[in-house]
Amino acid sequence: MGKYDKFFALAKEAGLEQVELYISESRNLSISLFHGEVDNYSDNKGYSIVARGILKGKMGSAACDVWNNDKAAWLVKEIVSNATVIENDDPVFIFKGSEKYKKVSTFNKDLEEVTPEEKMAKLRALEKAVKEGDPRIIEVAATEYNQVFEKFTLMNSNGLNLVQKSNYFYALAQCVAKEGEQTKSGYDMYFGNNFAAFVPEQLAKKIVAKTIEQLGGEACESKKYKAVLHPDVVTSLIKAYIGHASSEEVQKNSSLFIGKVGQQIASKKVTIEDRPLDKNVFARWFDDEGVATYNKPIVKNGVLQGYLYNLTTAAKAGVQTTGNGYGAAKKGVAATFVCLKPGKKSLDELFAKVGDGVYITDVSGLHAGLNPQSGNFSLQSTGFMIENGKKGKPLDLITVSGNLLDIFKDVLEVGNDVTVSPMGVSAQSILIKKIAVGGK
């Protein structure tokens, strides 16, 4: 361990039974343009250490952002102090290690070698292509490039020493379009870790189209409609939905999935998996407790397969952890990379199957507009009418309301338009039986 030996020696002297260091190193590059000029350029490095230790069956923790022998001594002292005041009796663990790990690479060294000039050139090309994309574009309000490097190291007194590196970037632009007295804004982003695959002109085309097609929107009649939900909307809903598969929420009695393992909770068209070993920027081959991860179904053909666990919640339930322990000091439970299994129908085929209905492309206010206890939601939305099986006029000033559980029970088809979101979700458009729309 070298650099951190002093900490482990001092921890042993202080009577700590087991200890762990969670070391996070990062670099964040951010560039923004406004009217062709660099509006902001920042390149920041980050370093933090969270130390945990067990004393008489209680887990203490402490954190710092520099490292030296004085800090090592301070961390040990703080862990002991914190452990002595903990009153809950939850079982605590410093993990000894999984039998085997399946390593997945999430680091692209080529991305680290791209020069600032190359990044700037693509950013300028993006801004230019958006501005020139349509005469109704009156402003490019933001053009940004952000690149992130992360390295996690987990080491403990049981001899575990795991390291994972990852990097990715995202580029985005936001623009404003005007027609008559109406103005609309729109944005989109490219997300990944292959710089060569980022074509600014392609992204610009999407941004311009998304913005322009909103012009002329108005509210529709208030009633229940057959609906297609855009992958971005499905992503937001699925993130909230899968949160109920957390064993932590189940044990706190705040999950809508309590007692439903093995039961039909969604349409047979719905299969949702946690896939930490898929090769993408979200891959994690060990969780933040050092447990090997694996791909697993959460909902299969509508049936709830099980809950997600960390070491503590698994021990309380008398089961094995699923490798979903995340967090630095306090380990919570979370999915790693959520995937909705794609169907076979294209978006146009979903529209054709609807006949007449609505296509909801965006929802906002999910945190305030969704009741986690009941699953009921009411959200500001935008979208389009579906008329005679085709995308029709734009919709504006509408709200959609319903229930999270009912949405996934009402799925008639899942599309094939796979969309991977920076939220760590892969989703497609879905066709649902009905959704209540508030308009005129």
MOSUL-V884397 format. One record per residue. PSI is psi in whole degrees, -180 to 180 (999 if undefined). OMEGA is omega in radians with two decimals (999 if undefined). D_LAST is the distance of its C-alpha to the last C-alpha in Angstrom with 2 decimals. Layout:
PSI_OMEGA_D_LAST, PSI_OMEGA_D_LAST
//
This chain:
-31_3.00_66.23, -98_-3.04_68.28, -32_-3.02_66.08, 10_-3.11_64.74, -41_-3.08_68.03, -42_-3.14_68.61, -47_-3.09_65.44, -36_3.11_66.41, -46_-3.14_69.97, -37_3.13_68.92, -41_3.14_66.43, -44_3.13_69.25, -34_-3.09_71.56, -3_3.10_68.96, 10_3.08_68.84, 129_-3.04_65.39, -44_3.10_65.50, 147_3.11_63.07, 162_-3.08_61.11, 145_2.99_58.53, 132_3.05_57.36, 108_-3.01_53.94, 125_-3.13_54.25, 124_3.07_51.34, 135_-3.09_52.04, 162_3.01_49.37, 130_-3.12_48.88, 116_3.08_45.65, 131_-3.14_45.55, 126_3.10_42.66, 133_3.02_42.44, 145_3.13_39.71, 151_2.96_39.74, 118_-3.09_38.21, 44_3.04_38.99, -10_-3.12_41.80, 149_3.12_43.54, 118_-3.10_43.94, -33_3.13_41.73, 139_3.05_42.84, 115_3.10_45.52, 144_-3.12_46.40, 99_-3.01_48.56, 140_3.06_48.93, 146_3.13_50.96, 150_3.13_50.36, 127_3.09_52.77, 151_3.10_52.41, 129_2.99_54.36, 123_-3.14_53.34, 138_3.09_56.37, 150_3.10_56.37, 153_-3.12_59.33, 129_3.08_60.36, 116_-3.14_62.69, 44_3.07_63.72, 6_3.11_60.69, 143_-3.12_58.15, 120_3.03_56.24, 158_3.12_56.38, 160_3.09_54.74, 160_-3.09_54.91, 154_3.06_53.71, 167_-3.14_55.06, 13_2.95_54.47, 161_-3.11_58.13, 127_2.97_61.03, 179_-3.08_64.67, -34_3.10_67.21, -41_3.12_66.20, -38_3.11_62.59, -45_3.14_63.86, -41_-3.14_65.76, -42_3.14_62.83, -45_3.14_60.46, -45_3.14_62.99, -43_-3.13_63.45, -40_3.12_59.69, -47_3.13_59.23, -46_-3.13_62.05, -45_-3.12_60.69, -40_-3.11_57.15, -32_-3.08_58.43, -17_-3.11_60.49, 0_-3.13_57.55, 132_-3.05_55.24, -22_-3.09_54.94, 157_-3.04_52.82, 21_3.11_54.75, 139_3.07_52.62, 142_-3.11_54.92, 152_-3.03_55.27, 142_2.80_56.44, 116_-2.91_57.81, 141_-3.14_57.61, -19_-3.14_60.81, 146_3.08_59.20, 159_-3.14_57.99, -42_3.08_60.54, 154_3.13_59.08, 139_3.08_56.35, 100_-3.04_54.69, 139_3.07_54.26, 131_-3.13_51.36, 129_3.09_51.45, 16_-3.09_48.40, 127_3.10_50.33, 105_-3.08_50.64, -28_3.13_53.62, -33_-3.14_52.73, -37_-3.13_49.62, -18_-3.10_51.90, -4_3.10_54.01, 130_-3.07_51.31, 156_3.06_52.24, -35_-3.14_50.03, -40_3.13_50.57, -39_3.11_49.15, -44_-3.13_46.03, -40_-3.11_45.63, -43_3.13_46.12, -33_3.12_43.30, -43_3.11_41.03, -39_3.12_41.84, -37_3.11_41.31, -49_-3.13_37.83, -44_-3.12_36.86, -45_-3.10_38.39, -34_3.09_36.72, -47_-3.10_33.24, -37_-3.08_33.93, 4_-3.04_35.29, -25_-3.13_32.76, 141_-3.13_30.62, -18_-3.14_30.97, -7_3.05_27.41, 115_-3.09_28.50, -14_-3.12_29.39, 140_2.92_30.51, 102_-2.96_31.76, -27_-3.13_30.96, 140_3.01_32.99, 119_-2.99_35.51, 149_3.00_37.21, 127_3.10_39.87, 132_-3.14_40.70, 135_-3.06_43.59, 133_2.98_44.59, 134_3.12_47.90, 140_3.05_48.40, 123_3.11_51.54, 132_3.05_51.76, 128_3.10_55.17, 118_3.11_55.74, 146_-3.13_59.33, 176_-3.07_60.93, -5_3.04_64.29, 3_3.11_64.19, 2_3.12_64.78, 136_3.11_61.25, 98_-3.06_60.42, 140_-3.14_57.26, 134_3.00_55.73, 133_3.09_52.59, 146_3.04_51.53, 156_3.01_48.27, 155_3.12_46.68, 169_3.04_43.49, 161_2.95_41.52, 143_3.10_38.05, 138_-3.11_37.13, 160_3.00_33.73, 148_3.07_32.17, 136_-3.12_28.97, 167_3.13_27.97, 132_3.10_25.60, 149_-3.14_24.44, 137_3.05_23.41, 119_-3.02_22.29, -128_3.13_21.92, -4_-3.05_20.43, 134_3.03_18.45, 147_3.10_20.37, 147_3.07_19.97, 155_3.12_22.53, 155_3.10_23.82, 165_3.01_26.91, 168_-3.12_28.99, 159_2.97_32.42, 136_-3.04_35.60, 130_3.11_37.19, -165_3.06_40.66, 19_3.06_44.35, 99_-3.05_45.56, -35_-3.11_45.52, -28_-3.10_46.84, -10_-3.14_43.82, 112_3.13_41.42, 106_-3.05_40.77, -40_-3.09_38.87, -36_3.11_37.93, -43_3.11_36.21, -42_3.14_34.14, -42_-3.13_33.31, -43_3.12_32.08, -43_-3.11_29.60, -47_-3.13_28.39, -46_-3.12_27.95, -44_-3.14_26.13, -35_-3.10_23.68, -49_-3.08_22.96, -40_-3.04_22.90, -11_3.08_20.64, -20_-3.08_17.72, 139_-3.14_17.97, 9_-3.11_15.48, 149_3.06_12.60, 167_-3.12_8.93, 150_3.08_5.73, 177_3.09_5.81, 139_3.12_5.06, 116_3.06_5.81, -178_3.08_9.57, 135_-3.11_12.92, 149_2.86_14.12, 143_-2.99_17.63, 150_2.90_17.84, 130_3.10_20.31, 130_3.13_20.68, 151_3.12_22.49, -34_3.11_25.92, -38_3.11_24.91, -44_3.12_22.25, -41_3.12_24.87, -48_3.14_27.42, -43_-3.11_25.54, -40_-3.08_24.96, -33_3.11_28.50, -44_3.11_30.08, -40_-3.10_28.65, -49_-3.07_29.53, -21_3.04_33.11, -26_-3.14_33.69, -10_3.07_34.09, 0_3.09_37.11, 127_3.11_39.00, -27_3.10_42.03, -45_3.11_41.75, -38_3.11_38.39, -47_-3.09_39.92, -21_3.05_42.97, 0_-3.13_40.91, 31_-3.12_39.09, 20_3.11_35.69, 145_3.05_34.99, -4_-3.11_32.76, 10_-3.10_35.52, 129_3.08_38.35, 15_-3.04_40.67, 8_3.09_38.81, 131_-3.11_41.31, -3_-3.13_42.19, 158_3.09_39.11, 111_3.14_36.21, -8_-3.11_33.29, 173_3.07_31.31, 151_3.10_31.10, -16_3.12_34.45, -11_-3.00_32.93, 116_2.97_32.71, 122_-3.12_35.81, 129_-3.10_35.65, 154_2.93_38.84, 119_-3.00_40.23, 72_-3.12_42.32, -17_-3.09_44.27, 4_3.01_46.96, 141_-3.07_44.85, 92_3.04_46.21, -176_-3.04_43.57, -12_-3.13_43.09, -6_-3.04_41.89, 138_3.03_45.06, 120_-3.14_47.08, -6_2.91_50.36, 150_3.12_50.91, -174_-3.05_48.60, 0_3.01_49.20, -4_-3.14_51.74, 9_-3.13_53.75, 136_3.09_52.84, 135_3.12_52.69, 166_3.08_49.21, 156_3.10_48.45, 138_-3.06_45.62, 144_3.03_44.21, 141_3.01_41.48, -48_3.03_39.15, 126_-3.13_37.16, 119_-3.08_38.88, 39_3.09_37.27, -8_-3.09_34.98, 129_3.11_37.94, 120_-3.06_38.39, -28_-3.11_41.78, 179_3.13_42.50, 167_3.06_41.74, 137_-3.04_42.54, 152_2.83_45.53, -174_-3.06_47.60, -43_-3.08_51.23, -49_-3.12_50.62, -32_3.10_47.84, -43_3.13_49.84, -40_3.13_52.97, -32_-3.12_51.17, -8_-3.13_49.89, 32_3.14_53.25, 180_3.09_51.97, 147_3.03_52.33, 149_3.09_50.08, 6_-3.13_47.72, 38_-3.13_48.23, 33_3.09_44.90, 112_-3.11_46.31, 147_-3.10_44.74, 161_-3.07_45.16, -71_-3.14_48.14, -60_3.09_49.57, 123_-3.12_47.51, 117_3.06_46.78, -164_3.11_43.40, 130_3.13_42.06, 152_2.98_39.73, 155_-3.11_39.18, -60_3.12_40.71, 108_-3.03_38.88, 128_-3.13_36.20, 125_2.95_35.91, 122_-3.09_33.55, 128_-3.10_35.78, 151_2.98_34.54, -160_-3.07_33.97, -12_-3.02_35.05, 140_3.07_31.94, 169_3.12_30.67, -43_3.12_27.05, -37_3.11_27.10, -34_3.07_28.53, -43_3.10_25.76, -44_-3.12_23.17, -38_-3.12_25.40, -30_3.11_25.56, -44_-3.03_21.78, -87_3.08_21.47, 128_-3.11_17.71, -149_3.14_15.56, 152_3.06_14.53, 108_-3.08_16.99, 118_-3.03_16.46, -18_-3.08_18.85, 140_3.00_18.65, 150_3.11_18.01, 160_3.10_19.17, 31_-3.08_20.44, -39_-3.10_22.13, -41_-3.14_24.95, -30_-3.00_22.93, 0_3.13_20.07, 126_3.08_22.50, 110_-3.06_24.74, -24_-3.13_28.04, -39_-3.09_29.49, -24_-3.05_26.90, -1_3.12_25.25, 143_3.12_21.75, 154_3.00_19.31, 116_-2.95_15.89, 138_3.00_15.64, 138_-3.01_13.81, 162_2.94_13.74, 164_3.13_13.87, -147_-3.08_14.85, 154_2.92_14.70, 150_2.92_13.90, 118_-3.05_17.15, 124_-3.11_18.04, 40_3.07_21.41, 14_3.13_22.70, 156_3.10_22.12, 126_-3.07_20.00, -140_-3.01_17.51, 151_-3.13_15.13, 152_3.12_14.18, 141_-3.14_11.02, 156_3.08_10.39, 49_3.09_8.87, 160_2.98_8.24, 147_3.02_10.48, 143_3.14_12.72, 154_-3.12_14.85, -156_-3.13_18.00, 136_-3.07_21.75, -45_-3.14_24.18, -41_-3.11_26.75, -37_-3.14_24.45, -48_-3.08_23.15, -22_3.01_26.79, -29_-3.04_27.69, 10_-3.12_24.99, 123_3.10_26.30, -34_3.13_27.28, 148_2.97_28.61, 132_-3.10_29.54, -179_3.13_29.74, 10_-3.10_32.78, 71_-3.07_31.24, 126_-3.14_33.11, 120_3.14_31.86, 125_-3.06_33.95, 151_3.03_32.27, -10_3.09_34.17, -1_-3.12_33.00, 35_-3.14_35.69, 137_2.98_33.53, 119_-3.06_33.81, 167_3.13_30.73, 172_2.98_29.17, 147_3.04_25.86, 148_3.05_25.20, 124_-3.14_23.59, 155_-3.07_22.19, -43_-3.06_21.58, 151_2.96_18.09, 141_3.14_15.67, 126_3.13_12.70, 127_3.07_9.58, 121_-3.12_6.91, -111_-3.12_3.79, 999_999_0.00
//
